[in-house]
Amino acid sequence: MSEEGPRKRPFWYFVGRPGGGNGAAGPCLAGGDVAMVLLLPEEKPMSPQPPAAPGMPLVDVDTPALIVDLDAFERNLRGMADFAAQAGVRLRPHAKTHKSPEVARRQIALGAVGVCCQKVAEAEIMVAGGIKDVLVSNEVAGARKLARLAALAGRAKIGVCVDAADNVEEIERAAADAGTRLGVMVEIDVGGRRCGVAPGPAAAALAERVAASRHLSFAGLQAYYGSAQHVREANERAQHIARAVAHVDATLAALKAVGLEATVISGAGTGTYEHEAASGVYNELQAGSYIFMDADYARNKRADGGPFDRFEHALFIYASIMSATVPERRVLDAGLKAVAIDSGMPMPWQLPGAVYLRPSDEHGNLDVAACPRAPARGEKVLLVPGHCDPTVNLHDWYVGVRGLGGAEARVESLWPVAARGALF
Ligand SMILES: Cc1ncc(COP(=O)(O)O)c(C=O)c1O
């Protein structure tokens, strides 16, 4: 370390093209591009360095790394944006999936009206990243959080959900103290048995309290049905959403009876969005996972019984085989700290016969007994995570790769998982 403190070396991580376009690596700068430069200490880094550098071949990326297949990711973004436009509904994708303003900006560039967040800290990071319209699609409890949320409403259009009258009073006080205005969605329990007031008159009574509050506006109904998303059979998912629609209809009638109207009916995830969009009642979709499409969502079925393949796997864990002491097993450097297993084990990608099992903190096992060609020690493999959201939250960096699957696969962009750990 020098006397002036640690020496720093510049590191390009994102280049934006005014008016849209993809982030690209530093050497590709063109006139008018906007570059963000990180200064990383050369010695004793206090936070993890990115596992890759722009322009690097995929095989040189350090592991375990969170890889985005940029080609598949962009097709997924476009697919949902086109779907929403054709269906005539608004798209407000959930940023809890990606926790990245880089991704949110790309969704908005394709027509999304804004994003959803689940946490105030996520919303703060989205607003700091330039997102102007954020719905916290969740209840917020606690004076400190509400003060932060109300302050944020001075910098962007902010919405929040409620399912209790005293929470309405708390939010009103926070907004009054901050001198701001918040949009408030009344959340109804459409069958998911998570948050949400009972549909019908109880929801209408809550909406009346919101509408009567000086610093709040009644912004509509939050009607997300979480537990329907991963129901495997398409007709069962459709039935769940049909019941949700009936609850929304009953609530709209109760609102009308008290002279109120809900202009926005928001909900839907990657498992059910087609049904909400076709309902004629929902007019805003909150799907999140479609951008990455995890292994668990791939177990859902289409109406014709085939696998739910409308979106492509675009998120991977890149892992190295660190030990191969017995023929039938390989040990990977990606365990519980690299990939979430709450929705099942990660799926080895394009490695026929291989099964990922028995993860511990830093290790994962690959059973390769049935592999026609088992990878050797030192080789690297791709895994599709079982559940994308909690896997993303384990990593500091997205490594965006162009041409994944081809011999020329190269790192194009590094995006920070900016809202990693933003749980409060
Ligand atoms: C309120 C809300 N909306 C939307 C979503 C997005 O769902 P998915 O990631 O399954 O598309 C979630 C996910 O849990 C959610 O909680």
Ligand as a Chemical Component Dictionary entry (heavy atoms), coordinates in Angstrom:
data_LIG
# 
_chem_comp.id                   LIG 
_chem_comp.type                 NON-POLYMER 
_chem_comp.pdbx_formal_charge   0 
_chem_comp.three_letter_code    LIG 
# 
loop_
_chem_comp_atom.comp_id 
_chem_comp_atom.atom_id 
_chem_comp_atom.alt_atom_id 
_chem_comp_atom.type_symbol 
_chem_comp_atom.charge 
_chem_comp_atom.model_Cartn_x 
_chem_comp_atom.model_Cartn_y 
_chem_comp_atom.model_Cartn_z 
_chem_comp_atom.pdbx_ordinal 
LIG C1 C1 C 0 -46.524 -9.495  -5.376  1  
LIG C2 C2 C 0 -45.792 -10.248 -6.416  2  
LIG N1 N1 N 0 -45.977 -9.921  -7.716  3  
LIG C3 C3 C 0 -45.309 -10.552 -8.708  4  
LIG C4 C4 C 0 -44.420 -11.579 -8.432  5  
LIG C5 C5 C 0 -43.670 -12.183 -9.598  6  
LIG O1 O1 O 0 -43.855 -13.513 -9.769  7  
LIG P1 P1 P 0 -42.892 -14.397 -10.687 8  
LIG O2 O2 O 0 -41.471 -14.112 -10.296 9  
LIG O3 O3 O 0 -43.289 -15.765 -10.329 10 
LIG O4 O4 O 0 -43.157 -14.009 -12.087 11 
LIG C6 C6 C 0 -44.221 -11.972 -7.102  12 
LIG C7 C7 C 0 -43.324 -13.089 -6.794  13 
LIG O5 O5 O 0 -43.268 -13.666 -5.739  14 
LIG C8 C8 C 0 -44.898 -11.278 -6.072  15 
LIG O6 O6 O 0 -44.744 -11.601 -4.783  16 
# 
loop_
_chem_comp_bond.comp_id 
_chem_comp_bond.atom_id_1 
_chem_comp_bond.atom_id_2 
_chem_comp_bond.value_order 
_chem_comp_bond.pdbx_ordinal 
LIG C1 C2 SING 1  
LIG C2 N1 SING 2  
LIG C2 C8 DOUB 3  
LIG N1 C3 DOUB 4  
LIG C3 C4 SING 5  
LIG C4 C5 SING 6  
LIG C4 C6 DOUB 7  
LIG C5 O1 SING 8  
LIG O1 P1 SING 9  
LIG P1 O2 DOUB 10 
LIG P1 O3 SING 11 
LIG P1 O4 SING 12 
LIG C6 C7 SING 13 
LIG C6 C8 SING 14 
LIG C7 O5 DOUB 15 
LIG C8 O6 SING 16 
# 
